[in-house]
């Protein structure tokens, strides 16, 4: 894995400013790898919008997000 300390610091700063942070970029650029530095992929706070199950969870965003805490 390539260490990307600048990106990690940018995400940390974004998380201090906002409760939700979206990682966007082209396919295969390391978005998932970066996100997994903060949360395991099985965390209820982790949403992979290419996963049909996660995407369907957001059909009712209030229900999906209401009980989430921390990251």
Buried (B, 14 or more C-beta within 10 A) or exposed (E): EEEBEEBEEEBEEEBEEEEEBEBEEEEEEBBEEBBEEBBEEEBEBBBEEEEEEBEEBEEEEEEBBEEEEEE
